[in-house]
Amino acid sequence: MDLTSVSFLMLLLASSTFHIGFGDFNVLDFGAAGDGIADDSEAFLRAWQTACGTGGATVSFSPNWRGFCVTVLAANQMGIKPPSALQFDNCDQLTLHRVTSIDSPRVHITMRSCTGVQVSNVHISAPARSPNTDGFSLAGSRHVNIRDSVIASGDDCIAIKGGCSFINITGVQCGPGHGISVGSLGKQGGPDIVEEVHVQNCRFTNSENGARIKTWMGGYGHARAISFEQITLENAKNPIIFNRQYGDGNEAVKVSDVTFRGFEGTSASDQAITLDCSELDCTNIVMDQISLSSAVPGKPLHSYCKNAQGRSTLTSPDVPCLQ
């Protein structure tokens, strides 16, 4: 099997774990050096292929080692392929813990059609001007928990795309990056459904966006039961933003039952809140206990609100189209 190498480092710390199902395979038994210097990619691929060939297992890294350096990896129960730095397809009961990813040329970690995922203590680093370097990209995945992680990227810190449900994100620090985004949804006229996404106790620092929902006209489906709560922002350009991208067609992904609660911090732009909805999409949008001020002391902020329906309480700046 050929290994595609790029200028990218993933450091897997001592006692880190990938877990998929049952059983245990230690990468040291497959030739990994674990000295933090040698490229252990081939050993990881051999261990991963063996684990997946058993129908599911743990790929573990022994403690008391300095770390494991790997190039691009892809975990796929149907084969190995490297479109992102680390990719999981069709994985059930996956655990990802204490992983560091530095300067991926594209998305750092992709999860597609995965169920029962636990992610914790992951560190991702890429420059602010590195396009398409999302921290996490989730698609078609359910029951995913991401917590206590630090993400700096040139794109979304976490992108939650069509087919996702029951996604919980807690204690994530994002910045630089484009925020934690639901979407984009409905691009190229396709159907997309996202439900039960809950983000809480997260911090955005020098990010392009904070809480973001992005859809395209011409698509269809729905995004509902979404919440962003107890969010801290420092110099975020768009602390809260729902934006439609231009597109053709009379349909739109319907967005409903979305709650923004307990936001505080500073905005880098004068327009701190943007709700740009078509006449077809935004209903039951709730803003509660939002306290945003300008990163420039004394400078006033405003919001932009079009076609959104819902309510707003204790929100500054005021959102006029919400009652």
C-alpha positions as CSV (number, residue, x, y, z in Angstrom):
1,M,0.0,0.0,0.0
2,D,1.3,3.5,-0.9
3,L,1.3,6.2,1.7
4,T,0.7,9.7,0.6
5,S,3.0,12.1,2.4
6,V,2.5,15.9,2.8
7,S,4.1,18.7,4.8
8,F,1.9,18.1,7.9
9,L,2.5,16.8,11.4
10,M,0.1,14.8,13.6
11,L,1.5,14.2,17.0
12,L,-0.3,11.4,18.9
13,L,0.7,11.9,22.5
14,A,1.6,9.1,24.9
15,S,-1.4,7.2,26.2
16,S,-3.6,8.6,23.3
17,T,-6.3,6.3,22.0
18,F,-8.3,5.6,18.9
19,H,-11.1,3.2,19.8
20,I,-13.4,1.5,17.3
21,G,-15.5,-1.4,18.8
22,F,-13.7,-4.1,20.8
23,G,-10.3,-5.7,21.0
24,D,-6.8,-4.0,21.4
25,F,-3.9,-3.5,19.0
26,N,-0.8,-1.6,20.2
27,V,1.0,0.3,17.4
28,L,4.4,-0.6,19.0
29,D,3.7,-4.2,18.0
30,F,3.4,-3.0,14.4
31,G,6.8,-1.3,14.3
32,A,6.1,2.2,15.7
33,A,9.1,4.0,17.3
34,G,7.2,6.3,19.6
35,D,10.1,8.7,19.9
36,G,8.3,11.8,18.7
37,I,10.8,12.0,15.7
38,A,10.5,9.0,13.4
39,D,7.6,8.7,11.0
40,D,5.3,6.0,12.4
41,S,2.7,6.3,9.7
42,E,3.2,2.8,8.2
43,A,2.9,1.2,11.7
44,F,-0.4,3.0,12.3
45,L,-1.8,2.0,8.9
46,R,-0.9,-1.7,9.6
47,A,-2.4,-1.6,13.0
48,W,-5.5,0.2,11.7
49,Q,-6.1,-2.3,8.9
50,T,-5.7,-5.2,11.2
51,A,-8.1,-3.7,13.7
52,C,-10.7,-2.9,11.0
53,G,-10.3,-6.4,9.6
54,T,-11.4,-7.9,12.9
55,G,-14.7,-6.0,12.8
56,G,-13.7,-3.3,15.2
57,A,-11.0,-2.9,17.8
58,T,-8.9,-0.4,19.8
59,V,-5.7,1.0,18.3
60,S,-3.7,2.1,21.4
61,F,-0.5,3.8,22.2
62,S,1.6,2.7,25.1
63,P,2.2,5.2,27.9
64,N,5.7,6.5,28.8
65,W,6.6,7.2,25.2
66,R,7.3,10.7,23.8
67,G,4.8,10.7,21.1
68,F,4.0,9.4,17.6
69,C,4.5,11.4,14.4
70,V,2.3,10.4,11.4
71,T,1.6,11.8,8.0
72,V,-1.8,11.7,6.3
73,L,-4.0,8.9,7.6
74,A,-7.5,7.7,6.7
75,A,-9.5,5.2,8.7
76,N,-12.2,3.7,6.5
77,Q,-13.8,0.3,7.1
78,M,-14.0,-0.1,3.3
79,G,-10.4,0.9,2.6
80,I,-7.7,3.5,3.1
81,K,-7.7,6.9,1.4
82,P,-6.3,10.3,2.4
83,P,-8.6,13.2,1.4
84,S,-8.1,14.8,4.8
85,A,-5.4,14.5,7.5
86,L,-7.4,12.0,9.5
87,Q,-10.6,10.5,8.2
88,F,-13.1,8.2,9.8
89,D,-15.9,6.6,7.6
90,N,-18.7,4.4,8.9
91,C,-17.1,4.0,12.4
92,D,-19.2,3.0,15.4
93,Q,-18.2,3.6,19.0
94,L,-15.2,5.7,18.2
95,T,-13.0,7.4,20.8
96,L,-10.4,10.0,19.9
97,H,-8.4,11.4,22.8
98,R,-5.2,13.5,23.2
99,V,-4.4,14.0,19.5
100,T,-2.5,17.0,18.1
101,S,-2.8,18.0,14.5
102,I,-0.5,20.7,13.0
103,D,-0.7,22.4,9.6
104,S,-2.9,20.0,7.7
105,P,-3.1,21.0,4.0
106,R,-6.8,20.4,4.1
107,V,-9.4,19.4,6.7
108,H,-7.7,18.1,9.8
109,I,-10.3,15.5,11.0
110,T,-13.2,14.3,9.0
111,M,-16.0,12.0,10.3
112,R,-18.6,10.6,7.9
113,S,-21.4,8.3,8.7
114,C,-20.1,7.6,12.2
115,T,-22.2,6.8,15.3
116,G,-21.3,7.0,19.0
117,V,-18.2,9.2,18.9
118,Q,-16.3,10.6,21.9
119,V,-13.6,13.2,21.2
120,S,-11.6,14.9,24.0
121,N,-8.4,16.9,24.5
122,V,-7.7,17.3,20.8
123,H,-5.4,20.2,19.7
124,I,-5.6,21.5,16.2
125,S,-3.4,24.3,14.8
126,A,-3.3,25.9,11.3
127,P,-2.7,29.6,10.3
128,A,-5.7,31.9,9.9
129,R,-5.0,32.3,6.2
130,S,-4.9,28.6,5.3
131,P,-8.1,27.9,3.3
132,N,-10.2,24.7,3.8
133,T,-8.4,23.7,6.9
134,D,-11.5,23.0,9.0
135,G,-10.7,21.5,12.4
136,F,-13.5,18.9,12.4
137,S,-15.9,18.2,9.5
138,L,-18.9,16.1,10.4
139,A,-21.3,14.7,7.9
140,G,-24.0,12.0,8.2
141,S,-22.9,11.3,11.8
142,R,-25.0,10.8,15.0
143,H,-24.3,11.0,18.7
144,V,-21.0,12.8,18.5
145,N,-19.5,14.4,21.6
146,I,-16.6,16.8,21.2
147,R,-15.2,18.4,24.4
148,D,-12.3,20.1,26.0
149,S,-10.4,20.8,22.8
150,V,-8.5,23.7,21.3
151,I,-8.8,24.5,17.6
152,A,-7.1,27.1,15.5
153,S,-7.7,27.0,11.7
154,G,-8.2,28.9,8.5
155,D,-11.8,27.7,8.1
156,D,-14.5,26.4,10.4
157,C,-13.3,25.1,13.8
158,I,-16.1,22.6,13.6
159,A,-18.4,22.2,10.5
160,I,-21.6,20.3,11.1
161,K,-23.0,19.2,7.7
162,G,-26.1,17.4,6.4
163,G,-27.2,14.2,8.0
164,C,-25.9,15.0,11.4
165,S,-28.0,14.7,14.6
166,F,-27.3,14.6,18.4
167,I,-24.1,16.6,18.2
168,N,-22.8,17.9,21.5
169,I,-19.9,20.3,21.7
170,T,-18.6,21.5,25.1
171,G,-15.6,23.3,26.3
172,V,-14.0,24.0,22.9
173,Q,-11.7,27.0,22.3
174,C,-11.9,28.3,18.7
175,G,-9.7,30.9,17.2
176,P,-8.5,31.8,14.7
177,G,-11.1,30.2,12.5
178,H,-14.6,30.6,11.1
179,G,-16.4,29.5,14.2
180,I,-18.6,26.6,14.9
181,S,-20.9,26.2,11.9
182,V,-24.0,24.4,11.0
183,G,-23.7,24.0,7.3
184,S,-23.4,24.8,4.7
185,L,-26.7,23.2,3.9
186,G,-28.7,22.9,0.7
187,K,-25.8,23.6,-1.7
188,Q,-26.4,22.7,-5.3
189,G,-30.1,22.1,-4.6
190,G,-29.5,19.0,-2.4
191,P,-31.6,17.9,0.6
192,D,-30.0,18.4,4.0
193,I,-31.2,17.6,7.5
194,V,-29.5,18.6,10.8
195,E,-31.1,18.1,14.2
196,E,-30.2,18.3,17.9
197,V,-27.0,20.2,17.8
198,H,-26.0,21.7,21.2
199,V,-22.9,23.9,21.7
200,Q,-22.1,25.1,25.2
201,N,-19.4,26.6,27.3
202,C,-17.2,27.5,24.3
203,R,-14.9,30.4,23.7
204,F,-14.1,32.2,20.4
205,T,-11.0,34.4,20.2
206,N,-10.1,36.5,17.1
207,S,-12.4,34.3,15.0
208,E,-14.2,35.3,11.8
209,N,-17.5,33.9,13.3
210,G,-18.8,32.6,16.6
211,A,-22.1,30.8,16.3
212,R,-23.0,30.3,12.6
213,I,-25.7,28.7,10.5
214,K,-25.2,28.8,6.7
215,T,-27.6,27.7,4.0
216,W,-28.1,28.0,0.2
217,M,-31.2,29.0,-1.6
218,G,-32.5,26.2,-3.9
219,G,-31.8,23.4,-1.4
220,Y,-34.4,21.8,0.9
221,G,-34.7,20.0,4.2
222,H,-34.4,21.4,7.7
223,A,-32.1,22.4,10.5
224,R,-33.8,22.4,13.9
225,A,-33.4,21.9,17.6
226,I,-30.0,23.8,17.7
227,S,-28.6,25.7,20.7
228,F,-25.6,27.8,21.4
229,E,-25.3,28.5,25.2
230,Q,-22.9,30.1,27.6
231,I,-20.6,31.4,24.9
232,T,-17.6,33.8,25.5
233,L,-16.3,35.9,22.6
234,E,-13.1,38.0,22.3
235,N,-12.8,40.2,19.2
236,A,-15.0,37.9,17.1
237,K,-16.0,39.5,13.7
238,N,-19.5,38.0,13.6
239,P,-20.4,36.7,17.1
240,I,-23.8,35.4,15.9
241,I,-24.6,34.9,12.2
242,F,-27.2,33.2,10.1
243,N,-26.5,33.8,6.4
244,R,-28.0,32.6,3.2
245,Q,-25.6,32.2,0.3
246,Y,-26.8,33.3,-3.1
247,G,-28.5,30.6,-5.2
248,D,-31.3,29.9,-7.5
249,G,-34.7,28.4,-6.8
250,N,-37.8,29.0,-4.7
251,E,-36.9,26.4,-1.9
252,A,-34.7,26.8,1.1
253,V,-33.6,24.7,4.0
254,K,-35.9,25.5,6.8
255,V,-34.3,26.6,10.1
256,S,-36.3,26.5,13.3
257,D,-36.1,26.1,17.0
258,V,-32.7,27.7,17.4
259,T,-31.6,29.2,20.7
260,F,-28.7,31.6,21.4
261,R,-28.4,32.1,25.2
262,G,-25.8,33.4,27.6
263,F,-23.4,35.2,25.1
264,E,-20.9,37.7,26.4
265,G,-17.8,39.4,25.0
266,T,-16.6,41.7,22.3
267,S,-17.3,42.0,18.5
268,A,-14.6,43.1,16.0
269,S,-17.3,44.5,13.7
270,D,-20.1,47.0,14.2
271,Q,-22.7,44.5,13.1
272,A,-22.5,41.9,15.9
273,I,-25.6,39.9,15.1
274,T,-26.8,38.9,11.6
275,L,-30.0,37.0,10.9
276,D,-30.3,37.1,7.1
277,C,-33.3,34.8,6.4
278,S,-35.5,34.3,3.3
279,E,-39.2,34.4,3.7
280,L,-39.2,30.6,3.8
281,D,-36.8,29.6,6.5
282,C,-36.2,31.1,10.0
283,T,-38.9,30.4,12.7
284,N,-38.8,30.2,16.5
285,I,-35.4,31.9,16.8
286,V,-34.7,32.7,20.5
287,M,-32.1,35.2,21.7
288,D,-31.8,35.4,25.5
289,Q,-29.2,37.1,27.8
290,I,-26.9,38.3,25.0
291,S,-24.4,40.9,26.1
292,L,-22.1,42.0,23.3
293,S,-19.9,45.2,23.2
294,S,-17.5,46.5,20.7
295,A,-13.8,45.5,20.8
296,V,-13.2,49.3,20.4
297,P,-14.3,50.8,23.8
298,G,-17.4,53.0,23.5
299,K,-18.2,52.2,19.9
300,P,-21.9,51.3,19.3
301,L,-23.0,48.0,17.9
302,H,-26.1,47.0,15.8
303,S,-27.7,44.0,14.4
304,Y,-29.2,43.1,11.0
305,C,-32.4,41.1,11.0
306,K,-34.4,40.1,8.0
307,N,-37.4,37.7,7.9
308,A,-36.5,36.0,11.2
309,Q,-39.4,35.0,13.5
310,G,-39.0,34.5,17.2
311,R,-38.3,36.4,20.4
312,S,-35.5,38.3,22.1
313,T,-35.0,39.0,25.8
314,L,-32.2,40.8,27.5
315,T,-30.3,41.1,24.2
316,S,-27.7,43.8,23.4
317,P,-27.5,44.9,20.7
318,D,-31.2,44.8,20.0
319,V,-32.6,42.5,17.3
320,P,-35.6,44.4,16.0
321,C,-37.4,41.7,14.0
322,L,-37.6,39.4,17.1
323,Q,-40.3,40.3,19.5
